[in-house]
Amino acid sequence: MRALPSAPVEKVIVTYKSQAAEAGSNTAAKSDTAEKAAKTGEQLSFERRLAGGGALVDLGDSATKQDVTEVMAAFRADPSVASVEPDIRAYAMAVTPNDTDYTKQWDLFEPTGGMNVPAAWDKTTGSGVTVAVIDTGYAAHSDVAGNVVSGYDFISTSADARDGNGRDADAKDEGDWNATDNECGTGSKASNSSWHGTHVAGTIGAVTNNTKGIAGIAYNAKIQPVRVLGKCGGSSADIADAITWASGGTVPGVPANATPAKVINLSLGGASATCPSVYQTAINGAVSRGTTVVVAAGNSNANASGFTPANCANVINVASTSREGNRSYYSNFGAIVDVAAPGGETRRSTDTPGTVTTPENGIYSTLNSGATTQSTENYKPYQGTSMAAPHIAGLAALLKSAKGTLTPAEIESAIKANARPLPGTCTGGCGTGIADSAKTVDAVTTTPPAGTVFTNATDVTISDNTTVSSSIAVTGRTGNAPAALKVGVDIKHTWRGDLVIDLVAPDGTVRNLKASSSSDSADNVLTTYTVDASSEVANGTWKLQVRDVATGDTGYINSWSLTF
C-alpha cells in the first residue's frame, strides 16, 4: 500500500438549511461569506453554487490548517447552516507500481507498443483466478513465489524430466539444456536452460507493489506451474494430459487438481499441418469446463496454420508485436491468428541470430541465472510469441476476475473486439490488432446503454465449395427483432471474395449479408452488418450461413454475434 499525497484544503462546501435564504440565493450566500470573513479575519469568497445546492467557498491558497478549522467552526456555529466540509482532493487509483524495474516494462504502459494495462487495475487485478503455465516448470523466484500454487510435473520419461522419475507433484524446473548439437534430433543445437516457464509466469503474475523487480499483469491471480517441457522439449501426450488436469479434468493415475485454472497459457508449439486430435480433445474439454486456452502463434516468421497447438480450434492464438507496434520479425502470422500482444525484439531482424543488441525492446521478466541447473534468481529480457501469449493470458485473468460469469468464448470475443489497430505494420495477418487491457475490461464491466448481445465463438470449418452454418439460440426477448439488428461477423479466410454470407431467421427467412466477388482477394471478414429484422420473432435459433463458391482457399467461422 502507498500513502496518498497530503494536499492543503483551499475551499469548503457549505450546505444551508432549506428554509435559509442562503440556500436559494447566491446574493445571500455571498453576504454570509463576507460576514464569516469579517468574523474570522480570513480572505473568503463565494465561488459558485454546486449542483447539489451547496455553496463553494474559497479560502485562498495561503490558508493554514488552523485557518480552515476556524472558518469551518464559524459556519457550523451558524444555525442556518446544515453542514460544512472541506473540498478534498481525489486521485486516480491506477498509480505507478513501486516495483523497481517497472520502468523497463514498456509492454504494459507505453502508448505505441504497450497493452494499456495500468488503467485496468482500477477495476481488476486478477483476484480469485488461477492461471496454469504449462511450460518448463518453475524456478523458485521471490518476485513470483507469493502467487504460486501447487502444480504438477507431467513429463512421463525420467530421462527427459531429469528428476529421477516420471510424473510427480513437483513442478520444479530441472532445466531444459542440451549438452551437444544434434542431441535432440538432426539440426538441434547445444543450449543452456531457458527457465522459460518462470519468465512466462512473471509476466502474468509477478507480485506487484513489493518494491522489487517487476509488475505482473494479473498480479493478484495465482500461478500454477505445470511442467511438460524438459530435455528435448515435451510430448503431445504429456501436454494434452496437462491441459486436462490443469482445467480440472481427470487424468488416470494423477490426483485431482485442487485449484483448477480458469486460464491456461501454452507458450509452446511444434510443426504440424493439422491440430492433433489429442490436443483438440484436451482443449475442447478444458473449454467445456470454463477454462480459456491461450496459445503462442510461433516464432518461424511463417503462417501459423503450419504449427500446433496454434492451429487448434477453441484457443486464443497470439502473434507478437514490437515496441514500435509492428509485427515482430520472427512472429508467425495468418488468418488463424486472433490477436496480437507485445512479444518484443531483443535484436533487430538484420542482427546476428543469437545476439542481444536491443535488450531494452524485449519483454523483461523473472528468470534464473543457472546455465543448466537452477542457481540464483534474476531478471532478463526475452523475445517471442511465448512472451506475447502470457500478456493475453494475464488479460484473460483480469477479465475473469472482473466478471466471473464470462465464458471462454466471451473472453475471446471481448479481447478481439476491443483490440486496437497496429500502429506499425503486419504482413500476413495479426488478428484484430494489439489487445487493449483497459478498454477490454471496461467493455465487460460496463452495461451497454441498450441491446443484448448473443455470441457463438465456436469455430466452424469452411472447406472449398461447401455451405456451413453456426447457430445462436436467442432467448428472453419479447416481440420481434429490431429494425436495426446488428450482426457481428468474424470469419478467417484467405480469399474472402469466395464467400456468400447469409443470416437465416428462426422461421427460415434468408437475408443476404455479403455476395461473392472474384476480385476481392483480401483476407478475412471482420465487420458488423445492420439488418431490418423487424418482421421476425426475436426468440429462436438464428443461423449464420456461409457458402464457399470457389476452390483453392479455405477458412473458418471464428465467431459471430447478434445485438438486439
C-alpha positions in Angstrom: 0.0 0.0 0.0 1.2 3.5 -0.6 0.1 6.8 1.1 -1.8 9.3 -0.8 -0.4 12.8 -1.2 -1.3 15.3 1.5 -2.9 18.3 -0.2 -3.8 21.6 1.6 -7.5 22.5 1.9 -8.3 25.7 0.0 -12.1 25.5 -0.2 -15.0 24.4 1.9 -18.5 23.4 0.9 -21.3 24.9 2.9 -24.8 23.5 2.8 -27.5 25.7 4.2 -30.8 24.5 5.8 -33.6 24.6 3.2 -35.5 27.4 4.9 -32.5 29.7 5.0 -32.2 32.5 2.4 -28.7 31.4 1.6 -30.0 28.0 0.4 -31.5 29.5 -2.7 -29.9 32.9 -3.1 -26.4 33.4 -4.3 -26.6 37.0 -3.2 -27.4 35.9 0.3 -24.7 33.3 0.3 -22.1 35.9 -0.8 -23.3 38.2 2.0 -22.9 35.4 4.5 -19.5 34.5 3.3 -18.4 38.2 3.7 -19.8 38.1 7.2 -17.8 34.9 8.1 -14.7 36.5 6.5 -15.0 39.5 8.8 -15.6 37.3 11.8 -12.5 35.1 11.2 -10.2 37.6 9.6 -9.8 35.3 6.6 -10.0 36.2 2.9 -13.1 34.3 2.0 -15.1 34.5 -1.3 -18.2 32.7 -2.5 -17.1 30.9 -5.7 -20.2 29.1 -7.1 -23.3 27.1 -6.3 -22.9 23.3 -6.7 -25.3 21.1 -8.4 -26.4 19.6 -5.1 -27.2 23.0 -3.7 -24.1 23.6 -1.6 -22.0 26.8 -1.7 -18.3 26.5 -2.6 -16.3 29.0 -0.5 -12.7 29.8 -1.4 -10.2 30.3 1.5 -7.3 31.3 -0.8 -4.1 29.4 -1.3 -2.4 30.6 1.9 -4.9 29.3 4.4 -3.3 27.1 7.1 -4.9 24.1 8.8 -5.8 26.4 11.7 -7.4 28.9 9.4 -9.5 26.1 7.9 -10.6 24.9 11.3 -11.6 28.4 12.4 -13.6 29.0 9.2 -15.5 25.7 9.4 -16.2 26.4 13.1 -17.7 29.8 12.2 -20.0 28.2 9.7 -21.0 25.4 12.0 -22.0 27.8 14.7 -24.5 29.5 12.3 -28.0 28.0 13.0 -28.9 28.4 9.3 -26.0 26.1 8.2 -26.8 22.4 7.9 -23.2 21.2 7.2 -19.8 22.4 6.2 -17.0 20.1 4.9 -13.6 20.6 3.3 -13.3 20.3 -0.5 -10.8 17.4 -0.6 -8.7 16.0 -3.4 -9.2 12.6 -5.1 -6.5 10.8 -7.1 -6.6 8.2 -9.8 -6.0 4.8 -8.2 -4.1 3.4 -11.2 -0.9 4.6 -9.7 2.5 3.5 -11.0 3.6 0.4 -9.1 6.7 0.8 -6.9 8.4 -2.2 -8.4 12.0 -1.1 -9.0 12.2 -2.4 -12.7 8.7 -1.3 -13.7 10.1 1.4 -16.0 11.5 -1.4 -18.1 8.1 -2.9 -18.8 7.2 -0.8 -21.8 4.9 -3.6 -22.9 2.4 -2.7 -20.1 2.2 1.0 -20.4 3.7 2.6 -23.5 1.1 4.1 -25.8 2.7 2.9 -29.0 3.5 -0.8 -28.4 2.1 -1.4 -24.9 -1.1 -3.1 -23.9 -2.7 -0.3 -21.7 -2.5 -2.5 -18.5 -2.3 0.0 -15.6 -5.6 1.7 -16.5 -7.3 -1.7 -16.0 -6.0 -2.1 -12.4 -8.6 0.3 -11.0 -11.2 -2.4 -11.8 -9.4 -5.7 -11.6 -6.1 -7.2 -10.6 -6.9 -10.9 -11.2 -8.1 -11.9 -7.7 -9.7 -15.3 -7.4 -8.4 -16.6 -10.7 -5.7 -19.3 -11.2 -3.6 -19.3 -14.4 -1.9 -22.5 -15.4 1.5 -22.0 -17.0 2.0 -25.3 -19.0 5.7 -25.0 -19.7 9.2 -25.9 -18.3 8.1 -25.8 -14.7 9.0 -23.2 -12.1 12.4 -22.0 -10.9 11.9 -20.5 -7.5 11.7 -16.7 -7.6 10.9 -14.4 -4.8 9.1 -12.0 -7.1 6.6 -14.7 -8.1 6.5 -17.0 -5.1 3.7 -15.2 -3.2 1.3 -16.0 -6.1 2.3 -19.6 -6.8 0.0 -22.6 -6.0 0.8 -26.3 -6.3 1.2 -27.6 -9.8 2.4 -30.9 -11.3 5.1 -32.5 -13.4 3.6 -34.3 -16.4 6.9 -35.3 -18.0 6.5 -39.1 -18.2 10.0 -40.0 -19.3 12.6 -39.9 -16.5 15.5 -39.0 -18.8 13.6 -36.0 -20.2 12.4 -35.0 -16.7 15.9 -35.1 -15.2 14.4 -35.6 -11.7 15.0 -39.3 -11.4 11.4 -40.3 -12.0 8.4 -39.8 -14.2 5.3 -37.8 -13.3 5.1 -36.4 -9.8 3.6 -33.5 -7.9 6.8 -31.4 -8.0 6.7 -28.9 -10.9 10.3 -27.7 -10.2 12.1 -26.7 -13.4 15.1 -29.1 -13.6 16.5 -27.4 -16.7 16.0 -27.9 -20.4 19.6 -27.6 -21.5 21.2 -29.7 -24.3 24.8 -30.6 -23.9 25.7 -31.2 -27.6 24.5 -30.4 -31.1 22.0 -32.9 -32.6 21.2 -34.3 -29.2 17.5 -33.6 -29.7 17.4 -34.5 -33.4 19.3 -33.6 -36.5 19.8 -29.8 -36.6 19.3 -29.3 -32.9 21.8 -27.1 -31.2 23.5 -27.2 -27.8 21.9 -24.7 -25.4 21.6 -23.6 -21.8 18.5 -23.9 -19.8 15.9 -21.3 -20.7 13.8 -21.2 -17.4 11.1 -20.3 -19.9 8.2 -21.1 -17.6 9.4 -18.8 -14.9 9.7 -15.9 -17.4 6.1 -16.5 -18.6 4.9 -16.8 -15.0 6.4 -13.4 -14.1 4.7 -11.6 -17.0 1.3 -12.9 -15.9 1.5 -12.8 -12.1 4.7 -11.3 -10.6 3.9 -9.9 -7.2 3.4 -6.1 -7.6 4.0 -3.1 -5.3 6.6 -5.0 -3.3 9.4 -2.5 -4.1 11.3 -5.0 -6.1 11.6 -6.4 -9.6 8.6 -6.2 -12.0 4.8 -6.0 -12.0 2.6 -8.8 -13.2 -0.4 -8.1 -15.5 -2.8 -10.0 -13.2 -0.8 -9.5 -10.1 -3.4 -10.9 -7.7 -4.0 -14.0 -9.7 -2.5 -17.3 -8.7 0.1 -19.1 -10.9 0.0 -22.8 -11.3 3.2 -24.2 -12.8 2.6 -27.4 -14.9 5.7 -29.0 -16.2 5.7 -30.6 -19.7 8.9 -29.4 -21.3 12.3 -30.8 -20.2 15.2 -32.2 -22.1 14.4 -32.0 -25.9 11.0 -30.4 -25.4 7.9 -32.3 -24.5 5.4 -34.8 -25.9 1.9 -34.1 -27.1 0.6 -36.9 -24.9 2.0 -35.2 -21.8 0.9 -31.8 -22.9 -2.6 -33.0 -23.6 -2.9 -34.6 -20.1 -1.5 -31.4 -18.6 -4.3 -29.3 -20.3 -6.9 -31.7 -19.0 -5.6 -31.7 -15.4 -5.0 -28.0 -15.2 -8.6 -27.3 -16.2 -10.0 -29.7 -13.6 -10.4 -32.8 -15.7 -9.5 -36.3 -14.8 -6.1 -37.9 -15.7 -5.6 -41.6 -14.9 -3.1 -42.1 -12.1 -2.8 -38.4 -11.3 -4.5 -36.8 -8.2 -7.3 -34.3 -8.9 -6.2 -30.6 -9.2 -7.2 -28.9 -6.0 -7.1 -25.4 -7.6 -8.3 -25.8 -11.3 -7.2 -23.0 -13.6 -9.6 -20.8 -15.4 -6.9 -19.7 -17.8 -4.2 -21.8 -19.4 -1.1 -20.4 -21.1 0.6 -22.6 -23.8 3.8 -20.8 -24.9 4.9 -23.8 -26.8 4.5 -25.5 -30.2 5.7 -27.6 -33.0 5.3 -28.0 -36.7 2.2 -29.8 -37.9 -0.2 -29.1 -40.8 -3.2 -30.0 -38.6 -4.1 -29.9 -34.9 -3.5 -33.4 -33.5 -6.7 -34.9 -32.1 -5.0 -35.5 -28.7 -4.6 -31.7 -28.4 -8.0 -30.8 -29.8 -9.8 -33.2 -27.4 -7.9 -31.9 -24.4 -8.6 -28.2 -25.4 -12.3 -28.8 -26.1 -12.5 -30.5 -22.7 -10.8 -27.5 -21.0 -13.1 -25.0 -22.7 -16.2 -27.0 -21.8 -15.1 -26.7 -18.1 -14.9 -22.9 -18.5 -11.1 -22.6 -19.0 -9.8 -20.1 -21.5 -6.8 -21.5 -23.5 -4.2 -19.1 -24.8 -1.6 -20.2 -27.3 1.6 -18.7 -28.9 1.4 -18.4 -32.7 5.0 -19.5 -33.1 8.4 -17.8 -34.0 9.1 -19.0 -37.5 8.0 -15.9 -39.5 5.6 -18.2 -41.3 1.9 -18.9 -41.4 0.7 -20.1 -38.0 -1.5 -22.7 -39.7 1.5 -24.9 -40.0 2.1 -25.0 -36.3 0.3 -26.6 -33.4 -1.4 -26.1 -30.9 -1.7 -22.7 -32.6 -3.8 -24.3 -35.4 -6.2 -25.9 -33.0 -9.8 -24.6 -32.5 -11.2 -23.1 -29.4 -7.9 -21.3 -28.5 -6.8 -17.6 -28.5 -3.9 -17.6 -31.0 -1.5 -14.8 -30.2 1.0 -13.1 -32.5 3.9 -10.9 -31.3 4.4 -7.2 -31.8 7.5 -5.0 -31.3 7.9 -1.9 -29.1 7.2 0.2 -32.3 3.9 -1.6 -32.8 5.0 -3.7 -35.8 4.7 -7.5 -36.1 7.8 -8.8 -34.6 10.2 -10.0 -37.3 10.1 -13.6 -36.1 6.3 -13.8 -35.3 4.1 -16.2 -37.2 1.0 -14.7 -38.8 -2.0 -15.6 -40.8 -5.8 -15.9 -40.9 -5.9 -18.1 -37.8 -4.2 -15.5 -35.6 -6.8 -14.0 -33.3 -5.0 -11.1 -31.7 -1.5 -9.6 -31.1 0.4 -8.6 -28.0 3.8 -7.4 -27.1 6.5 -10.1 -27.5 9.4 -7.7 -28.1 12.6 -7.8 -30.1 15.9 -8.3 -28.2 17.7 -7.8 -31.6 16.8 -6.4 -35.0 16.0 -8.8 -37.8 19.2 -8.0 -39.5 21.4 -8.6 -36.5 23.3 -11.9 -36.0 21.0 -14.6 -34.7 21.6 -15.4 -31.1 22.8 -11.9 -30.2 21.1 -9.4 -27.9 21.5 -5.9 -29.4 18.3 -4.2 -28.2 17.6 -5.7 -24.7 15.5 -2.6 -23.9 13.0 -3.7 -26.5 12.5 -7.2 -25.1 10.0 -8.4 -22.5 11.6 -8.1 -19.1 10.6 -10.7 -16.6 11.7 -13.2 -13.9 14.4 -15.8 -14.6 17.2 -17.8 -13.1 21.0 -17.4 -13.7 21.8 -21.1 -13.8 23.3 -22.3 -17.1 22.0 -25.8 -16.6 20.6 -26.4 -13.1 19.0 -23.7 -11.0 21.2 -21.1 -9.4 20.3 -17.6 -8.2 17.1 -15.7 -9.3 17.4 -12.8 -11.7 15.6 -10.9 -14.4 16.2 -10.8 -18.2 14.5 -9.6 -21.4 13.3 -12.3 -23.8 11.5 -12.1 -27.1 9.0 -14.4 -28.7 5.3 -15.2 -29.2 6.0 -17.1 -25.9 6.2 -13.7 -24.3 3.1 -12.4 -26.2 0.8 -15.2 -25.1 1.1 -14.5 -21.4 0.1 -10.9 -21.9 -3.2 -12.3 -23.2 -3.4 -14.9 -20.5 -2.9 -12.2 -17.9 -5.7 -10.1 -19.6 -8.0 -13.1 -19.6 -7.4 -13.5 -15.9 -8.2 -9.8 -15.4 -11.5 -10.3 -17.3 -12.5 -13.5 -15.5 -11.8 -11.8 -12.1 -13.8 -8.7 -13.1 -16.8 -10.7 -14.3 -16.8 -14.3 -13.1 -19.7 -15.4 -15.4 -17.7 -14.8 -18.6 -17.2 -17.9 -20.7 -14.0 -18.6 -22.7 -15.9 -17.6 -25.9 -17.0 -14.3 -24.3 -13.5 -13.6 -23.1 -12.0 -14.3 -26.6 -14.7 -12.2 -28.2 -14.1 -9.3 -25.8 -10.3 -9.3 -26.3 -10.6 -9.3 -30.1 -13.4 -6.8 -30.3 -11.6 -4.2 -28.2 -8.1 -4.5 -29.7 -6.6 -1.5 -31.4 -5.0 -1.5 -34.9 -1.3 -2.0 -35.0 0.4 1.5 -35.2 3.0 -0.2 -37.3 2.8 -2.9 -40.0 1.8 -6.6 -40.0 2.3 -8.5 -43.2 0.3 -11.7 -43.2 -2.3 -11.0 -40.6 -2.1 -10.3 -36.9 -5.7 -10.8 -35.9 -7.8 -7.8 -34.8 -4.8 -5.8 -33.5 -2.9 -5.2 -30.3 -5.0 -6.1 -27.2 -6.1 -3.2 -25.1 -6.4 -4.2 -21.4 -8.3 -1.2 -20.0 -10.7 -1.0 -23.0 -11.5 -4.7 -22.8 -12.1 -4.7 -19.0 -14.3 -1.6 -19.4 -16.3 -3.4 -22.1 -17.1 -6.4 -19.9 -17.8 -4.4 -16.7 -19.9 -1.6 -18.3 -23.5 -2.3 -19.1 -24.3 -1.2 -22.6 -26.8 1.6 -22.8 -29.1 -0.6 -24.9 -29.1 -4.0 -26.5 -28.3 -7.6 -25.5 -25.5 -9.5 -27.3 -25.7 -13.1 -28.1 -22.5 -14.7 -29.3 -21.2 -18.0 -30.7 -17.4 -18.3 -30.8 -17.2 -22.0 -31.7 -15.0 -22.4 -34.8 -16.8 -23.9 -37.9 -14.5 -25.0 -40.8 -15.3 -23.6 -44.2 -14.0 -26.0 -46.9 -13.9 -25.4 -50.6 -17.4 -25.3 -52.3 -19.3 -26.1 -49.2 -22.1 -24.5 -47.2 -21.8 -24.4 -43.4 -23.6 -22.6 -40.6 -23.3 -21.5 -37.0 -26.3 -21.2 -34.7 -27.3 -18.8 -31.9 -30.2 -19.5 -29.7 -31.9 -16.3 -28.7 -34.0 -16.4 -25.5 -35.5 -14.0 -23.1 -36.6 -11.5 -25.7 -40.2 -10.2 -26.2 -41.8 -9.4 -29.5 -40.0 -9.1 -32.8 -36.3 -8.5 -33.6 -35.2 -4.8 -34.1 -35.3 -2.9 -37.4 -31.5 -2.4 -36.9 -30.4 -5.8 -35.8 -26.6 -5.8 -35.6 -24.9 -8.9 -36.9 -21.2 -9.0 -36.0 -19.1 -11.4 -38.2 -15.5 -12.6 -37.7 -14.6 -15.1 -40.4 -11.0 -16.2 -41.1 -10.5 -16.9 -44.8 -7.6 -16.4 -47.2 -9.8 -15.1 -50.1 -13.0 -13.5 -48.7 -14.4 -12.9 -52.2 -15.1 -16.7 -52.3 -17.8 -16.3 -49.6 -21.5 -15.7 -49.7 -22.8 -14.9 -46.2 -26.5 -15.0 -45.2 -28.4 -14.6 -42.0 -31.2 -17.2 -41.5 -34.0 -16.2 -39.2 -35.7 -18.8 -36.9 -38.6 -19.2 -39.4 -36.1 -19.9 -42.3 -36.2 -16.5 -43.9 -32.8 -15.7 -45.5 -31.3 -12.3 -45.6 -28.1 -11.9 -47.6 -25.3 -10.1 -45.8 -22.5 -10.5 -48.4 -22.2 -11.6 -52.0 -19.2 -13.3 -53.6 -16.7 -11.4 -55.6 -13.9 -12.9 -57.7 -11.8 -9.7 -57.4 -11.9 -9.4 -53.6 -8.7 -11.2 -52.7 -8.3 -9.8 -49.2 -8.2 -12.0 -46.1 -11.0 -12.3 -43.6 -14.4 -10.9 -43.0 -14.4 -8.8 -39.8 -17.4 -6.4 -39.8 -20.9 -5.7 -38.4 -23.9 -5.8 -40.7 -27.2 -4.0 -39.9 -30.3 -5.9 -40.8 -34.0 -4.9 -40.8 -35.4 -8.0 -39.0 -38.5 -6.3 -37.5 -40.8 -8.9 -39.2 -39.1 -11.7 -37.3 -39.9 -13.0 -33.9 -36.8 -12.4 -31.8 -36.6 -15.6 -29.8 -35.5 -18.8 -31.6 -32.5 -20.2 -33.4 -30.7 -17.8 -35.8 -28.0 -19.1 -38.1 -25.1 -17.5 -39.9 -24.8 -19.4 -43.2 -21.6 -19.2 -45.2 -21.1 -20.7 -48.7 -17.7 -21.0 -50.3 -18.2 -20.8 -54.1 -14.6 -21.5 -55.3 -11.6 -23.7 -54.8 -8.1 -23.0 -53.5 -8.8 -21.0 -50.4 -10.4 -22.1 -47.1 -11.0 -20.8 -43.6 -13.5 -20.9 -40.7 -16.2 -19.0 -38.9 -14.3 -17.7 -35.9 -17.2 -16.1 -34.1 -20.4 -14.1 -34.7 -22.9 -12.2 -32.7 -26.4 -10.7 -32.7 -27.1 -7.5 -30.8 -30.8 -6.8 -30.1 
